């Protein structure tokens, strides 16, 4: 799969691209609600995440199955069910825009050097919004969960992912902060997600953002044939 | 809180209650969708669960806050958001009944001795359905989750609980099986929940039901002041 190809090695050419300036480079970012038109990109991002997590043996999603389950006909409003925020990047500023459910978050990032994106064509965004090219750089997929101890909903983050060439620029933090801000604005009690215990960089990053890592809880999962065995069970 | 009071010690009186018979005793059970009328009982059950999990310092729910969040005005249909199955018990058979979303599951349990329920009055059910008294014995609270690798929804179990005097009779398994059957019937990919790593009895029980316990994942939680700090964040 093209999206999983390793990036080319850095080269001197990267700093002579037209968008670079002598005094640095600005990368413009936008976080907006995804739509069904974004599914091909979301599908590629989820596959890249599976590669990173060493879990491609569990990856069964297709663009069609994602579209049918994330954006079904008569889908409930964003935030009440499965919801995706998409991170887009551009070398030119985004136009401010409105959405009845969520006003996109815009932020410029000042970098020493422009980023050479080896998958720029694959992730070219179909959404309007900037004077120049727009590239999809990451996403967060989440849905409401519920704490019975707090008697409050919260958000559970199923996936949060930034493409490799855009990492270590504060973009993952921007995705997580945007979701935390939305949860706090809605009066929700918690934002929760899971992390692999060997992913020390991610754990450090989450703790710096104020999250607790709960050491005692383990996930239990009933799936595949073990779940199907219950389908016609005479309880 | 009365519900958390320890049960009286077993006594010979327990086996001379009117509902016992020389040849054994039948306990009739029903699992049905809970309604807002069940909230006072659900509230007491959640508190008992907090006591069992040694987490009463996190317990903030009131009957009112549970009612407002589990059964809001214009609530979406069961299974599409936060949903509660209630376990009821009676010494007499339940009448078969219909619900447009879920047909209650009925099952008789043959016991050597009747159960002395020290909280029978507190947990008397307000719902019709049997010729005799009906008691609330447990519940499961769950909501849809989503696997992006499968591109399928599933169910996440927030709570599953059976009152102490009704444990070790197969009722917890009946609650979990009912939910697994519902998930399989809906074509969902997974049923997931979490367990405390010191709760060896529960882990053994779940594994016997066909569940995997995932050793590598840790829960991350952003809550309280750490979450509120994002409320007015200029991302």
Boltz contact constraints between the chains, C-beta under 6 A:
constraints:
  - contact:
      token1: [A, 46]
      token2: [B, 148]
      max_distance: 6.0
  - contact:
      token1: [A, 58]
      token2: [B, 149]
      max_distance: 6.0
  - contact:
      token1: [A, 59]
      token2: [B, 149]
      max_distance: 6.0
  - contact:
      token1: [A, 60]
      token2: [B, 150]
      max_distance: 6.0
  - contact:
      token1: [A, 61]
      token2: [B, 151]
      max_distance: 6.0
  - contact:
      token1: [A, 65]
      token2: [B, 151]
      max_distance: 6.0
  - contact:
      token1: [A, 66]
      token2: [B, 151]
      max_distance: 6.0
  - contact:
      token1: [A, 69]
      token2: [B, 151]
      max_distance: 6.0
  - contact:
      token1: [A, 82]
      token2: [B, 146]
      max_distance: 6.0
  - contact:
      token1: [A, 105]
      token2: [B, 235]
      max_distance: 6.0
  - contact:
      token1: [A, 141]
      token2: [B, 148]
      max_distance: 6.0
  - contact:
      token1: [A, 143]
      token2: [B, 146]
      max_distance: 6.0
  - contact:
      token1: [A, 146]
      token2: [B, 82]
      max_distance: 6.0
  - contact:
      token1: [A, 146]
      token2: [B, 143]
      max_distance: 6.0
  - contact:
      token1: [A, 146]
      token2: [B, 158]
      max_distance: 6.0
  - contact:
      token1: [A, 148]
      token2: [B, 46]
      max_distance: 6.0
  - contact:
      token1: [A, 148]
      token2: [B, 141]
      max_distance: 6.0
  - contact:
      token1: [A, 148]
      token2: [B, 158]
      max_distance: 6.0
  - contact:
      token1: [A, 148]
      token2: [B, 159]
      max_distance: 6.0
  - contact:
      token1: [A, 149]
      token2: [B, 58]
      max_distance: 6.0
  - contact:
      token1: [A, 149]
      token2: [B, 59]
      max_distance: 6.0
  - contact:
      token1: [A, 150]
      token2: [B, 60]
      max_distance: 6.0
  - contact:
      token1: [A, 151]
      token2: [B, 61]
      max_distance: 6.0
  - contact:
      token1: [A, 151]
      token2: [B, 65]
      max_distance: 6.0
  - contact:
      token1: [A, 151]
      token2: [B, 66]
      max_distance: 6.0
  - contact:
      token1: [A, 151]
      token2: [B, 69]
      max_distance: 6.0
  - contact:
      token1: [A, 158]
      token2: [B, 146]
      max_distance: 6.0
  - contact:
      token1: [A, 158]
      token2: [B, 148]
      max_distance: 6.0
  - contact:
      token1: [A, 159]
      token2: [B, 148]
      max_distance: 6.0
  - contact:
      token1: [A, 174]
      token2: [B, 235]
      max_distance: 6.0
  - contact:
      token1: [A, 177]
      token2: [B, 230]
      max_distance: 6.0
  - contact:
      token1: [A, 177]
      token2: [B, 233]
      max_distance: 6.0
  - contact:
      token1: [A, 177]
      token2: [B, 235]
      max_distance: 6.0
  - contact:
      token1: [A, 178]
      token2: [B, 235]
      max_distance: 6.0
  - contact:
      token1: [A, 180]
      token2: [B, 222]
      max_distance: 6.0
  - contact:
      token1: [A, 180]
      token2: [B, 227]
      max_distance: 6.0
  - contact:
      token1: [A, 180]
      token2: [B, 230]
      max_distance: 6.0
  - contact:
      token1: [A, 181]
      token2: [B, 230]
      max_distance: 6.0
  - contact:
      token1: [A, 181]
      token2: [B, 233]
      max_distance: 6.0
  - contact:
      token1: [A, 184]
      token2: [B, 227]
      max_distance: 6.0
  - contact:
      token1: [A, 184]
      token2: [B, 228]
      max_distance: 6.0
  - contact:
      token1: [A, 184]
      token2: [B, 230]
      max_distance: 6.0
  - contact:
      token1: [A, 184]
      token2: [B, 231]
      max_distance: 6.0
  - contact:
      token1: [A, 190]
      token2: [B, 221]
      max_distance: 6.0
  - contact:
      token1: [A, 190]
      token2: [B, 223]
      max_distance: 6.0
  - contact:
      token1: [A, 191]
      token2: [B, 222]
      max_distance: 6.0
  - contact:
      token1: [A, 192]
      token2: [B, 221]
      max_distance: 6.0
  - contact:
      token1: [A, 193]
      token2: [B, 220]
      max_distance: 6.0
  - contact:
      token1: [A, 194]
      token2: [B, 217]
      max_distance: 6.0
  - contact:
      token1: [A, 194]
      token2: [B, 219]
      max_distance: 6.0
  - contact:
      token1: [A, 195]
      token2: [B, 218]
      max_distance: 6.0
  - contact:
      token1: [A, 195]
      token2: [B, 220]
      max_distance: 6.0
  - contact:
      token1: [A, 196]
      token2: [B, 216]
      max_distance: 6.0
  - contact:
      token1: [A, 197]
      token2: [B, 216]
      max_distance: 6.0
  - contact:
      token1: [A, 197]
      token2: [B, 218]
      max_distance: 6.0
  - contact:
      token1: [A, 206]
      token2: [B, 220]
      max_distance: 6.0
  - contact:
      token1: [A, 210]
      token2: [B, 222]
      max_distance: 6.0
  - contact:
      token1: [A, 210]
      token2: [B, 226]
      max_distance: 6.0
  - contact:
      token1: [A, 211]
      token2: [B, 220]
      max_distance: 6.0
  - contact:
      token1: [A, 211]
      token2: [B, 222]
      max_distance: 6.0
  - contact:
      token1: [A, 212]
      token2: [B, 221]
      max_distance: 6.0
  - contact:
      token1: [A, 213]
      token2: [B, 218]
      max_distance: 6.0
  - contact:
      token1: [A, 213]
      token2: [B, 220]
      max_distance: 6.0
  - contact:
      token1: [A, 214]
      token2: [B, 219]
      max_distance: 6.0
  - contact:
      token1: [A, 216]
      token2: [B, 196]
      max_distance: 6.0
  - contact:
      token1: [A, 216]
      token2: [B, 197]
      max_distance: 6.0
  - contact:
      token1: [A, 217]
      token2: [B, 194]
      max_distance: 6.0
  - contact:
      token1: [A, 217]
      token2: [B, 219]
      max_distance: 6.0
  - contact:
      token1: [A, 218]
      token2: [B, 195]
      max_distance: 6.0
  - contact:
      token1: [A, 218]
      token2: [B, 197]
      max_distance: 6.0
  - contact:
      token1: [A, 218]
      token2: [B, 213]
      max_distance: 6.0
  - contact:
      token1: [A, 219]
      token2: [B, 194]
      max_distance: 6.0
  - contact:
      token1: [A, 219]
      token2: [B, 214]
      max_distance: 6.0
  - contact:
      token1: [A, 219]
      token2: [B, 217]
      max_distance: 6.0
  - contact:
      token1: [A, 220]
      token2: [B, 193]
      max_distance: 6.0
  - contact:
      token1: [A, 220]
      token2: [B, 195]
      max_distance: 6.0
  - contact:
      token1: [A, 220]
      token2: [B, 206]
      max_distance: 6.0
  - contact:
      token1: [A, 220]
      token2: [B, 211]
      max_distance: 6.0
  - contact:
      token1: [A, 220]
      token2: [B, 213]
      max_distance: 6.0
  - contact:
      token1: [A, 221]
      token2: [B, 190]
      max_distance: 6.0
  - contact:
      token1: [A, 221]
      token2: [B, 192]
      max_distance: 6.0
  - contact:
      token1: [A, 221]
      token2: [B, 212]
      max_distance: 6.0
  - contact:
      token1: [A, 222]
      token2: [B, 180]
      max_distance: 6.0
  - contact:
      token1: [A, 222]
      token2: [B, 191]
      max_distance: 6.0
  - contact:
      token1: [A, 222]
      token2: [B, 210]
      max_distance: 6.0
  - contact:
      token1: [A, 222]
      token2: [B, 211]
      max_distance: 6.0
  - contact:
      token1: [A, 223]
      token2: [B, 190]
      max_distance: 6.0
  - contact:
      token1: [A, 226]
      token2: [B, 210]
      max_distance: 6.0
  - contact:
      token1: [A, 227]
      token2: [B, 180]
      max_distance: 6.0
  - contact:
      token1: [A, 227]
      token2: [B, 184]
      max_distance: 6.0
  - contact:
      token1: [A, 228]
      token2: [B, 184]
      max_distance: 6.0
  - contact:
      token1: [A, 230]
      token2: [B, 177]
      max_distance: 6.0
  - contact:
      token1: [A, 230]
      token2: [B, 180]
      max_distance: 6.0
  - contact:
      token1: [A, 230]
      token2: [B, 181]
      max_distance: 6.0
  - contact:
      token1: [A, 230]
      token2: [B, 184]
      max_distance: 6.0
  - contact:
      token1: [A, 231]
      token2: [B, 184]
      max_distance: 6.0
  - contact:
      token1: [A, 233]
      token2: [B, 177]
      max_distance: 6.0
  - contact:
      token1: [A, 233]
      token2: [B, 181]
      max_distance: 6.0
  - contact:
      token1: [A, 235]
      token2: [B, 105]
      max_distance: 6.0
  - contact:
      token1: [A, 235]
      token2: [B, 107]
      max_distance: 6.0
  - contact:
      token1: [A, 235]
      token2: [B, 174]
      max_distance: 6.0
  - contact:
      token1: [A, 235]
      token2: [B, 177]
      max_distance: 6.0
  - contact:
      token1: [A, 235]
      token2: [B, 178]
      max_distance: 6.0
